[in-house]
């Protein structure tokens, strides 16, 4: 692989990451405030469930449960986005 091909590969990776970030941001914007905050802490700030539980002053099990339901909701919304 020459330098030009490598640069194109890096550019494509960057574009893919940007599209994924924009898609995630758009999905998060459609959430209610409490879900948006949870999603931001987990997906954007990449905090552990334990850290999120401490920040939100809720049990870690509640974070896990809310994330389970949030992921289901986001998958449903993403499927709608892809169909359009």
Secondary structure, DSSP 8 states (H G I E B T S, - for coil): --HHHHHHHHHHHHHHHHHHHHHHHHHHHTS-HHHHHHHIIIIIS---HHHHHHHHTS-HHHHHHHHHHHHHHHHHHHHHHHH-
